[in-house]
Amino acid sequence: MAFLEVQNFRKRFGDNEVLKGISFSLEKGEVLAIIGSSGGGKTTLLRCLNFLETPDEGTLSVGGEVLFDAAEKRAYTDAQIREKRLHFGLVFQQFNLFPQYTVYKNIALAQTLLAKRALRQKKEDLRAVCRIADKAERRRLKAESKDILTMLREEREQRIAARTEELLARVGLSEKRDAYPFELSGGQQQRVAIARALALEPDILCFDEPTSALDPELTGEVLKVIKGLKSSDSTMVVVTHEMGFARSVADRVLFIADGVIEEEGTPEEVFDDPKSEKTRAFLRKSLEDVFA
């Protein structure tokens, strides 16, 4: 069974059907590049994977677990959707960093919020135990609960600090930890966004045109970081207009046009021997743009 399985994703906005039955699978550790012209449905597909949009039809599974089934979508609570979203990390086109926070806090923020939520739940669990205990036992449990919560809080703070520093080093920005987004180049901001997406250790890391907002000279530094993330444990889905990057990094390539998968295969199959005329026309246009 594949690690990521998407079956028959359909998505409509009013009368406009953007996704028209998208199905594909991906093994753990593979990199999937999604290419195609603007308006073809690439970003909508990525937003559906990350639960930012809800498909009208279809199913989504990760690691053999069905995370989403459109036939049951009304049964999902907001809390369940938030939990399911943690399986995915998303790096946006426009960075979307919090301007009021430092680089360090931008990366640590989601970890901190998740830790606080876990501590609140632990506190509620301890209170529930206290409520059913007798008076003497209740006093003892209350005293112990404070120590337990303090210990957990300190452990999580240390873990968040260590994880954040590790990610800063991984994207080459340790010296920028106390800088604010406005003090960074576009490439540096996107590297912070990548570190932030990695912070919660998602099963699948998604990129939506990660270099489209960058000047050409800054594109290389971001692509280098993404290439460095490729490993047997890192499964990635990358929507990109960088054909050279898609060819060199991806294990699989999808060409999406008009809401359907027009062509799919290995980079060699798609780039060297495309079967679809639409694919051939798209690749010719991409080359013309490069050399224009």
Salt bridges, closest charged atoms under 4 A:
GLU17 OE2 - ARG10 NH1 3.11
GLU17 OE1 - ARG12 NH2 3.81
GLU53 OE2 - ARG47 NE 3.40
ASP56 OD1 - LYS73 NZ 3.94
GLU57 OE1 - ARG10 NE 3.75
GLU83 OE2 - ARG117 NH2 2.51
GLU124 OE2 - ARG127 NH1 3.19
GLU137 OE2 - ARG140 NH2 2.34
GLU144 OE2 - ARG140 NH1 2.59
GLU165 OE2 - ARG177 NH2 2.77
GLU166 OE2 - ARG163 NH1 3.20
ASP178 OD1 - ARG177 NH1 2.95
ASP203 OD2 - HIS87 ND1 2.60
GLU209 OE1 - HIS241 ND1 2.66
GLU221 OE2 - ARG191 NH2 2.96
GLU242 OE2 - HIS241 NE2 3.54
ASP251 OD1 - LYS230 NZ 3.50
ASP258 OD2 - LYS278 NZ 3.12
ASP272 OD1 - ARG247 NH2 2.49
ASP273 OD2 - LYS275 NZ 3.04
GLU277 OE1 - ARG280 NH2 3.12
GLU277 OE2 - ARG284 NH2 3.07
ASP289 OD1 - LYS285 NZ 3.01
